[in-house]
Amino acid sequence: MAVNPAPAGLRDPHRQVTELEDFDDDPAKPNEAKLEAIQMAWYEEWKDARERVSPL
């Protein structure tokens, strides 16, 4: 089951990005705009998954 990213805020995506095995950049680089873009993409994936399971 997919996790709804809406209540996560930006702290969770930042932690998840910087904890990726292949993340080898400066942990301060993921700024608010980048994290919001990640969260929106995550939301779209979550929404699409819900629609596949139970279409309206």
PDB file as gemmi writes it, atoms N, CA and C in Angstrom:
CRYST1    1.000    1.000    1.000  90.00  90.00  90.00 P 1                      
ATOM      1  N   MET A   1       0.842  -1.191   0.000  1.00  0.00           N  
ATOM      2  CA  MET A   1       0.000   0.000   0.000  1.00  0.00           C  
ATOM      3  C   MET A   1       0.881   1.246   0.000  1.00  0.00           C  
ATOM      4  N   ALA A   2       0.539   2.180  -0.840  1.00  0.00           N  
ATOM      5  CA  ALA A   2       1.294   3.424  -0.947  1.00  0.00           C  
ATOM      6  C   ALA A   2       0.982   4.340   0.232  1.00  0.00           C  
ATOM      7  N   VAL A   3       1.951   5.156   0.582  1.00  0.00           N  
ATOM      8  CA  VAL A   3       1.816   6.097   1.696  1.00  0.00           C  
ATOM      9  C   VAL A   3       1.443   7.458   1.143  1.00  0.00           C  
ATOM     10  N   ASN A   4       0.411   8.068   1.723  1.00  0.00           N  
ATOM     11  CA  ASN A   4      -0.016   9.409   1.329  1.00  0.00           C  
ATOM     12  C   ASN A   4       1.057  10.411   1.752  1.00  0.00           C  
ATOM     13  N   PRO A   5       1.636  11.138   0.805  1.00  0.00           N  
ATOM     14  CA  PRO A   5       2.697  12.076   1.146  1.00  0.00           C  
ATOM     15  C   PRO A   5       2.201  13.403   1.702  1.00  0.00           C  
ATOM     16  N   ALA A   6       0.916  13.682   1.592  1.00  0.00           N  
ATOM     17  CA  ALA A   6       0.396  14.998   1.963  1.00  0.00           C  
ATOM     18  C   ALA A   6       0.738  15.392   3.398  1.00  0.00           C  
ATOM     19  N   PRO A   7       0.518  14.527   4.401  1.00  0.00           N  
ATOM     20  CA  PRO A   7       0.817  14.960   5.766  1.00  0.00           C  
ATOM     21  C   PRO A   7       2.297  14.899   6.131  1.00  0.00           C  
ATOM     22  N   ALA A   8       3.137  14.452   5.224  1.00  0.00           N  
ATOM     23  CA  ALA A   8       4.548  14.240   5.542  1.00  0.00           C  
ATOM     24  C   ALA A   8       5.323  15.535   5.739  1.00  0.00           C  
ATOM     25  N   GLY A   9       4.875  16.623   5.157  1.00  0.00           N  
ATOM     26  CA  GLY A   9       5.655  17.848   5.215  1.00  0.00           C  
ATOM     27  C   GLY A   9       6.915  17.678   4.382  1.00  0.00           C  
ATOM     28  N   LEU A  10       7.889  18.530   4.576  1.00  0.00           N  
ATOM     29  CA  LEU A  10       9.110  18.443   3.773  1.00  0.00           C  
ATOM     30  C   LEU A  10      10.250  17.748   4.512  1.00  0.00           C  
ATOM     31  N   ARG A  11      10.098  17.533   5.797  1.00  0.00           N  
ATOM     32  CA  ARG A  11      11.157  16.884   6.563  1.00  0.00           C  
ATOM     33  C   ARG A  11      11.344  15.435   6.119  1.00  0.00           C  
ATOM     34  N   ASP A  12      10.255  14.691   5.939  1.00  0.00           N  
ATOM     35  CA  ASP A  12      10.363  13.287   5.534  1.00  0.00           C  
ATOM     36  C   ASP A  12      11.012  13.140   4.162  1.00  0.00           C  
ATOM     37  N   PRO A  13      10.569  13.872   3.130  1.00  0.00           N  
ATOM     38  CA  PRO A  13      11.250  13.737   1.836  1.00  0.00           C  
ATOM     39  C   PRO A  13      12.740  14.087   1.918  1.00  0.00           C  
ATOM     40  N   HIS A  14      13.099  15.090   2.704  1.00  0.00           N  
ATOM     41  CA  HIS A  14      14.513  15.447   2.842  1.00  0.00           C  
ATOM     42  C   HIS A  14      15.283  14.277   3.437  1.00  0.00           C  
ATOM     43  N   ARG A  15      14.778  13.705   4.488  1.00  0.00           N  
ATOM     44  CA  ARG A  15      15.445  12.562   5.120  1.00  0.00           C  
ATOM     45  C   ARG A  15      15.529  11.394   4.152  1.00  0.00           C  
ATOM     46  N   GLN A  16      14.427  11.114   3.451  1.00  0.00           N  
ATOM     47  CA  GLN A  16      14.408   9.987   2.532  1.00  0.00           C  
ATOM     48  C   GLN A  16      15.393  10.187   1.375  1.00  0.00           C  
ATOM     49  N   VAL A  17      15.489  11.397   0.868  1.00  0.00           N  
ATOM     50  CA  VAL A  17      16.418  11.672  -0.231  1.00  0.00           C  
ATOM     51  C   VAL A  17      17.860  11.523   0.253  1.00  0.00           C  
ATOM     52  N   THR A  18      18.174  12.142   1.376  1.00  0.00           N  
ATOM     53  CA  THR A  18      19.561  12.126   1.835  1.00  0.00           C  
ATOM     54  C   THR A  18      19.982  10.756   2.360  1.00  0.00           C  
ATOM     55  N   GLU A  19      19.024   9.877   2.682  1.00  0.00           N  
ATOM     56  CA  GLU A  19      19.351   8.528   3.137  1.00  0.00           C  
ATOM     57  C   GLU A  19      19.385   7.505   1.999  1.00  0.00           C  
ATOM     58  N   LEU A  20      19.113   7.936   0.758  1.00  0.00           N  
ATOM     59  CA  LEU A  20      19.205   7.013  -0.367  1.00  0.00           C  
ATOM     60  C   LEU A  20      20.624   6.470  -0.478  1.00  0.00           C  
ATOM     61  N   GLU A  21      20.737   5.199  -0.786  1.00  0.00           N  
ATOM     62  CA  GLU A  21      22.048   4.560  -0.870  1.00  0.00           C  
ATOM     63  C   GLU A  21      22.970   5.277  -1.859  1.00  0.00           C  
ATOM     64  N   ASP A  22      22.425   5.753  -2.972  1.00  0.00           N  
ATOM     65  CA  ASP A  22      23.228   6.406  -4.006  1.00  0.00           C  
ATOM     66  C   ASP A  22      23.358   7.919  -3.818  1.00  0.00           C  
ATOM     67  N   PHE A  23      22.793   8.477  -2.752  1.00  0.00           N  
ATOM     68  CA  PHE A  23      22.897   9.921  -2.532  1.00  0.00           C  
ATOM     69  C   PHE A  23      24.320  10.242  -2.092  1.00  0.00           C  
ATOM     70  N   ASP A  24      25.027  10.997  -2.926  1.00  0.00           N  
ATOM     71  CA  ASP A  24      26.414  11.324  -2.601  1.00  0.00           C  
ATOM     72  C   ASP A  24      26.678  12.819  -2.745  1.00  0.00           C  
ATOM     73  N   ASP A  25      25.649  13.602  -2.479  1.00  0.00           N  
ATOM     74  CA  ASP A  25      25.772  15.048  -2.615  1.00  0.00           C  
ATOM     75  C   ASP A  25      25.717  15.683  -1.227  1.00  0.00           C  
ATOM     76  N   ASP A  26      25.740  16.971  -1.209  1.00  0.00           N  
ATOM     77  CA  ASP A  26      25.661  17.735   0.033  1.00  0.00           C  
ATOM     78  C   ASP A  26      24.233  17.647   0.579  1.00  0.00           C  
ATOM     79  N   PRO A  27      24.041  17.169   1.817  1.00  0.00           N  
ATOM     80  CA  PRO A  27      22.690  17.055   2.386  1.00  0.00           C  
ATOM     81  C   PRO A  27      21.954  18.393   2.485  1.00  0.00           C  
ATOM     82  N   ALA A  28      22.672  19.495   2.393  1.00  0.00           N  
ATOM     83  CA  ALA A  28      22.028  20.810   2.448  1.00  0.00           C  
ATOM     84  C   ALA A  28      21.477  21.232   1.089  1.00  0.00           C  
ATOM     85  N   LYS A  29      21.850  20.516   0.022  1.00  0.00           N  
ATOM     86  CA  LYS A  29      21.412  20.905  -1.321  1.00  0.00           C  
ATOM     87  C   LYS A  29      19.927  20.730  -1.590  1.00  0.00           C  
ATOM     88  N   PRO A  30      19.273  19.680  -1.108  1.00  0.00           N  
ATOM     89  CA  PRO A  30      17.833  19.570  -1.386  1.00  0.00           C  
ATOM     90  C   PRO A  30      17.085  20.743  -0.740  1.00  0.00           C  
ATOM     91  N   ASN A  31      16.791  21.749  -1.546  1.00  0.00           N  
ATOM     92  CA  ASN A  31      16.114  22.932  -1.017  1.00  0.00           C  
ATOM     93  C   ASN A  31      14.592  22.742  -1.054  1.00  0.00           C  
ATOM     94  N   GLU A  32      13.877  23.725  -0.573  1.00  0.00           N  
ATOM     95  CA  GLU A  32      12.417  23.632  -0.473  1.00  0.00           C  
ATOM     96  C   GLU A  32      11.764  23.378  -1.828  1.00  0.00           C  
ATOM     97  N   ALA A  33      12.213  24.069  -2.867  1.00  0.00           N  
ATOM     98  CA  ALA A  33      11.605  23.889  -4.193  1.00  0.00           C  
ATOM     99  C   ALA A  33      11.806  22.465  -4.701  1.00  0.00           C  
ATOM    100  N   LYS A  34      13.006  21.929  -4.533  1.00  0.00           N  
ATOM    101  CA  LYS A  34      13.279  20.557  -4.973  1.00  0.00           C  
ATOM    102  C   LYS A  34      12.463  19.559  -4.163  1.00  0.00           C  
ATOM    103  N   LEU A  35      12.376  19.770  -2.854  1.00  0.00           N  
ATOM    104  CA  LEU A  35      11.615  18.861  -2.002  1.00  0.00           C  
ATOM    105  C   LEU A  35      10.121  18.925  -2.321  1.00  0.00           C  
ATOM    106  N   GLU A  36       9.621  20.115  -2.630  1.00  0.00           N  
ATOM    107  CA  GLU A  36       8.213  20.240  -3.023  1.00  0.00           C  
ATOM    108  C   GLU A  36       7.958  19.503  -4.329  1.00  0.00           C  
ATOM    109  N   ALA A  37       8.895  19.573  -5.274  1.00  0.00           N  
ATOM    110  CA  ALA A  37       8.741  18.851  -6.538  1.00  0.00           C  
ATOM    111  C   ALA A  37       8.717  17.346  -6.297  1.00  0.00           C  
ATOM    112  N   ILE A  38       9.583  16.880  -5.416  1.00  0.00           N  
ATOM    113  CA  ILE A  38       9.588  15.454  -5.061  1.00  0.00           C  
ATOM    114  C   ILE A  38       8.269  15.073  -4.429  1.00  0.00           C  
ATOM    115  N   GLN A  39       7.779  15.893  -3.509  1.00  0.00           N  
ATOM    116  CA  GLN A  39       6.521  15.598  -2.822  1.00  0.00           C  
ATOM    117  C   GLN A  39       5.346  15.577  -3.799  1.00  0.00           C  
ATOM    118  N   MET A  40       5.333  16.492  -4.760  1.00  0.00           N  
ATOM    119  CA  MET A  40       4.245  16.515  -5.746  1.00  0.00           C  
ATOM    120  C   MET A  40       4.293  15.272  -6.637  1.00  0.00           C  
ATOM    121  N   ALA A  41       5.493  14.862  -7.050  1.00  0.00           N  
ATOM    122  CA  ALA A  41       5.623  13.641  -7.854  1.00  0.00           C  
ATOM    123  C   ALA A  41       5.185  12.431  -7.041  1.00  0.00           C  
ATOM    124  N   TRP A  42       5.559  12.403  -5.772  1.00  0.00           N  
ATOM    125  CA  TRP A  42       5.160  11.328  -4.869  1.00  0.00           C  
ATOM    126  C   TRP A  42       3.635  11.302  -4.749  1.00  0.00           C  
ATOM    127  N   TYR A  43       3.018  12.474  -4.600  1.00  0.00           N  
ATOM    128  CA  TYR A  43       1.562  12.563  -4.484  1.00  0.00           C  
ATOM    129  C   TYR A  43       0.879  12.033  -5.748  1.00  0.00           C  
ATOM    130  N   GLU A  44       1.399  12.413  -6.911  1.00  0.00           N  
ATOM    131  CA  GLU A  44       0.800  11.946  -8.171  1.00  0.00           C  
ATOM    132  C   GLU A  44       0.896  10.432  -8.282  1.00  0.00           C  
ATOM    133  N   GLU A  45       2.031   9.862  -7.896  1.00  0.00           N  
ATOM    134  CA  GLU A  45       2.193   8.402  -7.902  1.00  0.00           C  
ATOM    135  C   GLU A  45       1.199   7.754  -6.947  1.00  0.00           C  
ATOM    136  N   TRP A  46       1.051   8.336  -5.760  1.00  0.00           N  
ATOM    137  CA  TRP A  46       0.123   7.816  -4.755  1.00  0.00           C  
ATOM    138  C   TRP A  46      -1.314   7.877  -5.275  1.00  0.00           C  
ATOM    139  N   LYS A  47      -1.672   9.019  -5.870  1.00  0.00           N  
ATOM    140  CA  LYS A  47      -3.023   9.201  -6.401  1.00  0.00           C  
ATOM    141  C   LYS A  47      -3.300   8.205  -7.535  1.00  0.00           C  
ATOM    142  N   ASP A  48      -2.348   8.028  -8.442  1.00  0.00           N  
ATOM    143  CA  ASP A  48      -2.512   7.072  -9.537  1.00  0.00           C  
ATOM    144  C   ASP A  48      -2.675   5.646  -9.009  1.00  0.00           C  
ATOM    145  N   ALA A  49      -1.899   5.301  -7.982  1.00  0.00           N  
ATOM    146  CA  ALA A  49      -1.998   3.956  -7.405  1.00  0.00           C  
ATOM    147  C   ALA A  49      -3.374   3.734  -6.787  1.00  0.00           C  
ATOM    148  N   ARG A  50      -3.901   4.740  -6.108  1.00  0.00           N  
ATOM    149  CA  ARG A  50      -5.244   4.621  -5.510  1.00  0.00           C  
ATOM    150  C   ARG A  50      -6.309   4.464  -6.584  1.00  0.00           C  
ATOM    151  N   GLU A  51      -6.163   5.185  -7.685  1.00  0.00           N  
ATOM    152  CA  GLU A  51      -7.157   5.118  -8.752  1.00  0.00           C  
ATOM    153  C   GLU A  51      -7.128   3.740  -9.434  1.00  0.00           C  
ATOM    154  N   ARG A  52      -5.960   3.139  -9.518  1.00  0.00           N  
ATOM    155  CA  ARG A  52      -5.859   1.786 -10.113  1.00  0.00           C  
ATOM    156  C   ARG A  52      -6.524   0.754  -9.217  1.00  0.00           C  
ATOM    157  N   VAL A  53      -6.444   0.952  -7.897  1.00  0.00           N  
ATOM    158  CA  VAL A  53      -7.019  -0.002  -6.956  1.00  0.00           C  
ATOM    159  C   VAL A  53      -8.532   0.175  -6.856  1.00  0.00           C  
ATOM    160  N   SER A  54      -8.986   1.406  -6.761  1.00  0.00           N  
ATOM    161  CA  SER A  54     -10.430   1.651  -6.608  1.00  0.00           C  
ATOM    162  C   SER A  54     -10.854   2.844  -7.457  1.00  0.00           C  
ATOM    163  N   PRO A  55     -11.066   2.636  -8.766  1.00  0.00           N  
ATOM    164  CA  PRO A  55     -11.484   3.760  -9.614  1.00  0.00           C  
ATOM    165  C   PRO A  55     -12.850   4.295  -9.185  1.00  0.00           C  
ATOM    166  N   LEU A  56     -13.027   5.581  -9.385  1.00  0.00           N  
ATOM    167  CA  LEU A  56     -14.314   6.214  -9.006  1.00  0.00           C  
ATOM    168  C   LEU A  56     -15.420   5.849  -9.913  1.00  0.00           C  
TER     169      LEU A  56                                                      
END                                                                             
